[in-house]
Structures are given as structure tokens and as C-alpha cells.
Amino acid sequence: MLSKGKIERINELARKSKVDGLTISEQNEQKKLRQEYLQSVRKSFKNQFKTMKVVDPEGNDVTPKKVKDLQKKHNKK
């Protein structure tokens, strides 16, 4: 997860870009911070899949094969 300070900086740059515009260095910083944020979100989302199990109303495991494969891959490590 991204630090609170970095998230605040992302928001600060977003507000500034709407009002005043950003300098080239600020645009580069914003792009870098956004990439870090997206990596963090993707990693968190993938970790949620590793523990997911889907069960139908009859109690049958209907977890998608793609998720089961990801879980097997994770358990080998």
C-alpha cells in the first residue's frame, strides 16, 4: 500500500493541475506516483484472488479455473 504522504501528494498534484497546471517536473512526478499507486492496487487485488473461493447455493465449489491456477502457483512458492 502506498504511504499516506504519497496519496496526499497525488491528490495535491491533481488539484493543482485543474487550477494552475503543472510544470514538467510536476507532471513527471505525478506520472511516477500514479504508476506506483496502480502497481499497489494491482498487487492488492491479485492477493485477494489468492484467498478467494466461490461457492454456489448448493455448497459446490465453483471457483473459476483461472483463480484456482493462480492459487496453486502461489502455494508452490
N, C-alpha and C positions, 0 to 999 in steps of 0.2 A: 504494500500500500504506500502511496505517496505521502510525504510528510505534509502536515497542515500548512506549513510555511510555503511549500511549493504550490499547493492548491490555491492558497490565497494569492500568490503571485500570478497564477494563471488567470484568476478572476480579475485581478487588478489590471493586467495587460488587456484583457477582453474589454473591460470598461473604458480604458484609455483609447483603445483602437476605435471605439464607436464615437468618442467625443473629439479627440485631438488627432488621432492617427498615431502610428508607431514609427520610430526610427528603424533603420535597417538592423541595428544590433538588437533592438527590442523584438523585431519580427523574428529574428533568428532564435532568440531566447524563447519566445512564445512557441515556435515550432518544436524546439527541443523539449520543452516542458510538456507539450501536448503528446509527443511521441512517448515520453516516459509514462504519462498518465494512461495512454492506450495500452501500453505493454502491461502495466499493472492491472488494468481491468481485464484484459485477456487472460492473464495468468490466474487471477482470482476466479474467473468464470470457468476456466479449464479445471481448476481444483474442485469446484463444486460438482462437476461431472464425475470426477473420480469417486465420489461417495454417493452418487445418485442411484436409486433403484425405483423402477416403475412397476406398480402392481395394479392389475385390473380389479374390478369389483368382486370377482370370484376368488381373488387372492393369488392369481397366477403372476409369475414374474414376466413382465413384457418389456423389460428394459431393451432399448434398441441395440442391435449388434455393434454399431459403431461405439456406443458408450461402453459396452462390455469389453470390447477390444482395447479401448483406452485404459480401462481399469486393470485388465490383465497386464498390459505393458507397464503400468505404474507399479503393480505388485511385484514384478520381476526385479525391480531396482532395489 
